[in-house]
Amino acid sequence: MVTRDKKRPLYMISVVAEMLGVHPQTLRLYEREGLIKPQRVGNQRLYSEEDIERLHLILELTRELGVNKAGVDIILRMRERLIALQREAEAMLNCLEEELRRDFQERLRRILSEE
């Protein structure tokens, strides 16, 4: 199974603009305002799948929900923080599960050794 690296820069600004139905200047504006950070190869902006997903969200928030750019920035930062907290909670649960598993195995060994 081949996994795709969603962070790999693939698309030039003209391609992304066409894909999303926006003017390239809109993408440059989002970059200037810090909403998106495409990678640079020389003078060329290259966008990844992850960048395009983020742009879809930005466009949905602005076009469909009427959120202004300051609101979009707040929502994106809150979303990133929520994702980080979810990862942290998952890691904590995994540690807890491992500890419970070890505790259970130790108790089982003690019970079996008593027989």
Phi, psi and omega in degrees: 000128181265126177259138181267138176275107183289348180266352183291124180288125185232325194250135175284160185302322181295322180292315181295317179301316179293317179302320186264352180071038177233165176280144177307329179297328177297317179294321177296320178298314179300324178292314179302324182275001174081011180282335182217147181226079177294153177283155180245135171236102189068232177268358187267131174277134175234130184255142178262173175301321179298319177299318182294320176299318179296319178296322175302315180296315179301314181293323177296316180296318183281314184283311189271330184250353176071023180282135177280172186297324178296319177295320178300316180300315179297314181298316180296319178293320178295321179297315179298319179294319178298317178298317179297319179294322177296317178298317180297317179296319178298318179296319179295319178296320177298318178297316180298317179299318179296318179295316178296321179296315178297318179298316179298315180297320179295317178297319179296318178299316179298318180296315181291329180284339179285338184283000000 
